Amino acid sequence: MIIKQAMVIKSFIESIGKELSRTVHIAPLIVYRIVFGFALAYSAIRMIVQDRIAFNYDTKVKFPYYGFEWIKPLPYDWYLPLFLLLAFCGIAICVGFFYRFFSIVHFVVFTYLELIDKSYYLNHYYFVSLMSFLHIFLPSGKFFSIDSWLFPKILVTHVPQWVVWIVKGQIAIVYVYAGLCKINSDWLLSAQPLKIWLPARDDIFVIGPLLRFEITAYVFSWLGMIYDITIPFWLSWKRTCYGAYLVVLIFHTITGLLFPIGIFPLVMSLGALVFFPEKFHVNFLKKLSFSKQNFTTQVNLNLSYFRLKSLKIFLGIYFIFQILFPWRYLLYPGRLFWHDQGFRFSWRVMLVEKFAHAQFMLVHPNGHVNYVDNAQFLKNWQEVQMSFQPDFIIQYAHFLADYYEPILGFRPQVKADVKIGVNGRPMTQYFSPNLDLTKINDGWQPRNWLYPAPW
């Protein structure tokens, strides 16, 4: 029996390997390159036009990621040129102009802008960084591009199917993990935080009145979870892919109307096109093409054994990391929504609403206390982020100690009275207000200085 089961498993794995090695047209990668490059350019131009550069980057305090404190902000005047560069990179990627070079430039610049301050963290920014990184290794500039017109020898029309699945796999991970993360009591049994958010949007045309009903929050919660977990599979099945894509458009249109999540609906809606059948992408490119010359020949991707083996090993490590890293929260005791360790970079999309108030205090050696006006150092949106995230609180406390030490002539203790409410629960004390926060350094260790979650 065991031998028979092993043979079945072996046969199944071999069939998957054979299918992934099957030669397919490169068109799905090219269409994705075009729409992804367009989204990158649109995002950068949107930041410039809406004057969000000053809003995000003209700040007195930065909150770097742990381990990336060495990445320093540039003078403010540099940020507009950087976003103009990002816009140009997006256009260059879209049309395939020195595709690999501008993919590298975009990845480096975009990721730098994200790493200098975790206040900017959004799941779709993380997704854009990952996809920009993967595009460096994809042959997406070798067909239907300015590069392939300037340098005909690089032309490639067909690739192994696993190359296309690099993009599909990353998108599938985003969706499936976003769905798995929704399998929790707050989301499914209490419809939180949608029960808080939806009634606040009852002014939306047509569907607004429906958002006032509690049952709507439960329906959205359960459908959202089912959608995220299953949509990659419906998109991958030829019989259902077009109907599934209609659901994708409806889903992301509604979420885009309801919530301020930037270009995430656009990125995911356009990205889902990569799941369409090969014929769709070929026909799409033919309609865009002024010449059908490239569609009449077949040129396979030809990599040396060493390059191919190295690429497969690298991608294997990459996807193992993508699969395992979101589960790191299991290594920490307590409730994730309370201590936040393992929350970021795990595709937890809009799962929690926190209300918090943080009053910081400078304590002199003689016991005298000065209260800190957070608005002196933080923009409103930064103060909101800082007030309910433990690593932000510690970093801000160290900033205050560093700032006031030369002014006072001694390094003050920094304490804080922080109260927090999670997903509609009453606000409660987050940690002892007598704790000197300058004695704490955030890292990978559990945050035992927090009080236990009160639920």
N, C-alpha and C positions, 0 to 999 in steps of 0.2 A: 504493500500500500504506500509506504513512504517513498519507495523508488518510483512508483507510478506518479505520485504527486510531484516529485522532483522533476520528472520528465515533462510533465505538463507545464510546470513553471519555466523550465528551460526553453520549451517550445514557444511559450508566450513571449519571453524576453527576446528570443531570436526573431520572432515575427515583428516585434516592435522595432528592433534594430534594423531589420530589413526595410521596414516602411520608412524609417527616418533617414535611411541611406538612399532612398529612391530619388532619382534626379527629377527636379521640378523647375519650372520657369522662375526666374529671379523677380518677375513682375511684382509679387506681393511686397517684397522688400523695397522696391523702387517706389511704389505707391505710398508705403509707410514713410519712406524718406521724404517724399514731397509734402505729405500732410504734417509730419512731425516738424520739418524745417519751417513750414508756414506757421505752426503753432508757436515755435520758438521766437520767430520774428515778431509775430503779433503780440506775444507776452512782453517782450522787451519794449516795443513801441508803446504798448499800453501803459507800462510803468512810466515812460517819459511823458506821454500826453496827459495822463492823470496826475502828474507831478507827485508821484509816490516815492520818488527817490529821496527827496528831502524828508518826507514823512518817515521813511524807514531808516535812512542812513545818517541823517543829521542829528545824532544823539550824543549825550555826554557819557553815557554808560553803555558798555557792551557786555553781553553775557556769552562768552565763548563756550564751546562744547568741551567736556572733559577730555583731555588728551590733545586738544587742538588749540590750547592757549597760545601756542607759538605763532598762530596765524593772526597777524595784526591788521587793524583797519588802515586804510589809506586816507590821505587828506580828502576832505569832502569833495573838492573840485574834480577828483578823479572819477567819481561814480557815473556822471553823465557820459563821459567817453566810453566807460566800460559797458554801459547799457547800449550805446550806439554800436559798439563792437559786437555785442550779443545779437542785436538785430541784424547786422550784416552777416554774422555767422549763420543765423537761421536762414537767411535768403540764400547764402552760398550752399548750405546743406540741401535746401529745397531743390535747387537747380543742379546740384552736383558739381559745383565749381571748387576745385581743390578740396574735395569732400573730406578726405581723411584729416588734412591739416586743420580745416576749420571745425571739424568735429572735436579734435583735441583742444583747440583754442576755446571752443564753447564749453566743453566739460570743465576745463581748468578755471575759466573766469566765473562761470555760473556757480560751480561748487565753492569757489573761494567766497563769493558773495553770500552764500548760505552759511558757511562755516564761521564767519567772523562774529555771528550773533545768532544764538538759537532762538531768540525771540521771533525770528522770521520763519521758524520751522512750520512747514505744511507738508502733508503727505505728497501732494503733487509736485512740490519742489524736489523732494527726495526722488520721486519717480523720474522727473526730468534729468536729474543728475545721473541716475542709473542708466537711462536710455541713451544719454549723450555719451556715457562711457562705453556702452555696448556698441554704439555706432562706430566707434574707432576701429573695431575689429570686424565689422560687417562689410561685405563687398558691395555695399549699396551705391557706390559711386562709379561702378564699372558698367552701367547700362543706363540708357536714357538720361544722359548727363552731359554737361559741358566737357567734363573730363574725358568721357569716352569719345566725344567728337574731336577734341584736341589731340588725344592720344589713342588712336584706334586699337593699338596693341593690347590695351588693358581690357578690352571688351569681354564681358562675360554675360551670357544669356541664361545659363542654367546652373543650378547649385544643388547640393544634397538637401533634402527636405529639412534636416536638422538645423540648417542655417536659418531657414525661415522660422523655425520653432524657437529660436533664441528670442525673437521678439514676442511671439505668441506666449512662450513660457513665462516671460517677465510680466506680461499683462495678466496672464492667468493667476500668477502668484498674488498680484495686487488684489484682484477680485476675490479669490478664494479666501485669503487671509482676512480681508475686510469682512467677509461673511462669517468666518469662524469666530472672529473677535466679537461678533454680535450675539453669539450664543452665551449670554450671561443673564442673570436674573433681572438686572436693571433694565436691559434693553427689551427682553421678551416678556417678562412678567409684570414689570412696572411701566413699560413704554417710556422709559426715561433715557435720554433727555428730551425726546420728541414731545412728550406731554407738556414740557415747558416751552419749547420753541414754536410748535405749530400754531397755537392760539395767538401768538404775537404777530403772525403773518396773515391774519384773517382779512386783510384788506386786498389780498391778491385777487385779481379778476377771475370770476367764475368759481374757482375752487375755494376761495377765501372762507365762505361761511361753513364749509365742511370741516375746516381746520379747527373750529371751536369745539367739536365733539371729541370726547375722550376716546371713543372707539376708533376714530381716525388715526390717532397716535399708535394704537395697537396694530391696526391694519398696516400702516406704513412700516412699523418696526419688523413685523413678521415677513412682509413682502420684501423689505430691504435685505433681510438676512438670506432669504431663499434666492433672491435675485443674485446677490454677490457670489454665493457658493456655486450656483448652477450655470450662470450665464456663459462662462468660457466653454462649457460643454455643449450648450445649445448653439453657440456660434461656430463650434468646430464641426458640427454635423451638417452636411450639405442640405438635408431635408428641412432643417429648421433655421439655418443661419440668417436668412433674410427676415424672417419673422422675429427672430431673436434680436436682430439689429434694430428693428422698429421699436422693440421694448427698450433697447439701450438708449435710443434717441428720446423716448418718452421719459425714461427714468432720469437721465441727465438733464433734460430740459426742466423737469419739475424740481430737481435738487438745485439746479442753477438759479431758479426763480426764488426758491425758499431760503437758500443759505448763501452767505458771502464767501464762496469758496473759489473765487478767482477763475482761472482758466481750466480747472480740473475737469468740468463737464466737457469742454471742447477737446482737451487732450485725450480723454478716454473715449469720447464718441468717435473721433477721427481714428484713434488707435485701433478700435475694434474692427475697422475695415480689413485689417491684415488677416482676419479669420475667413474672409470670403474666399470662394473657390478660385483657383489659379486662372480660370478662363475669364472671370470678372476683371481681374487686374490687367490681363493682357489686352482685353478689349478696351479698357479704360485708357491705357497708355496709347493704344493705336489711335483713339479719338483725339488724344492730345498731340500726337506726332504729326509733323509735317512730311515725314518720310517713313515708309514701312520697311526700309532696308534692314534694320536691326532685327526685324521679326522673321526674316526668311532664313536665317542661319542659326545653328546651334553651336555655342561655344561654352564648354563646361568649365567650371572653376577648377583650376589646376594648382594645387599647393604641393610643395615638397613634403615628403614623409615626415620630416622633422617638424616643419611648420604646422602641418595638420595635427600631428600628435600633441604638440605643445598647446595648440589652440583648444583641442578637446580636453586636455588636462586642466587648463586654465578655466575653461567654461564649466567644467565639472565642479571645480572648487568654488567658483562663483555661485553656482546655483545651489550647491550644498549649503553655503553660507546663507543665501537668501531664504532657504527653507528652514534652517535651524535658528538663525538669529532672532526672529520674532518670538521664539519660545523662551528666551532667556529670563523672562519675568518669573518663570516657575522656580528659578533658583533663589528667589527672595521670599522671605516670610511675610505674611500680612496680605492686605488687599491692594491690588495694583492701582485702583483708582484713588487710593489714599497716598501711597508712597511714591507712585509714578515711576518706579524703576523697571525699565523694560517697556515703557509706554511708547516712546518715540521709535521710529524706524521699524514699526511692526504692523503698519497698515491699519491702525485703529482710527478709522475715519469717523469723526463726529460722534463719539461714544459717551462723552461726559460733559456736563455743565457744572462748573464750580463757581460758587460765590465766596468771596474772601475779603477780609479786611486785615491789613498789616500795618501796625504802628511800631516804628523802630525807635529805639532809645539809645543814647550815648550815656554811659555810666562812668563818672569820674572816680578816681581812687578814693575820694572822701565820701562817695555815695551820692553825690549830686547827679541829677538826671536831666538831660536835655532831649527833648523830643524832636525827631527828624521830620521835616516837611519833604515827603517823597517827590513832590512836584518840582522841587528845586533841582533834582537830578534826572528824573525819569519823565518821559512822555506818558500820557494817560494810558495808552495801550501797553507800554512797557510795565507800568505799575500793576496793571491788571494781570499780566503774565507772571510777574514776579510774586504777587501776593499768594498764589496757590501752588507754586512749584518749588519743592524743597531745594533743588540745586540752585535755582535763581535766588532764593532767600539767603543761602550761604554766601554766594558770590556778591550779592549786594551788601551784606554785612561786612565782608572783607573790604569792599570798595569804600564803605563809609569809614572804616578804621584807618585805611590808607589815606583817605582824603583829609580827615580831621587830625591825624597825628602831627603833621608839621604845624598846624594852626594852634592846637592846644598845647603842644610841647610834650605830650605823652600819648601813648596808644590807648584809646578808650575801649572799654568793654562795649560790645554792641549786643543789645537784647531786643526782642521783638514780641509783641503781643499779637499773635496771628490766630484768627478764627476763620474756619472754613466750612462750607456746606457743599455736599456732593450730590448731584442729581436730585435736587429737591429736598434733601434731608436738612434738618435744622443745623445752623452753624454751631460749631463746637471748637474748643481749644485744640490747636494743631500740635503744639509742643509747649514745654514749660517756658513761661515768660521770664524766668530767672536764669535761663541758659545763655551763657556767653557764646554767641555764634561764631566769634573769631577763633575759638578753640577747635572748631569743626572744619574739616576739609572734605569736600565731597569727592566721591570716587565710585569704585565698583562695589564697595562694602555695603551691607544692609544699613538702612537709615534708622538705626535703633534709637536715635535721639527724638524721633517723632513719637507721639502718643499712639497707642494702638487704635485702629479704626473703630469707631463706635457703632458698627453694625456687623 
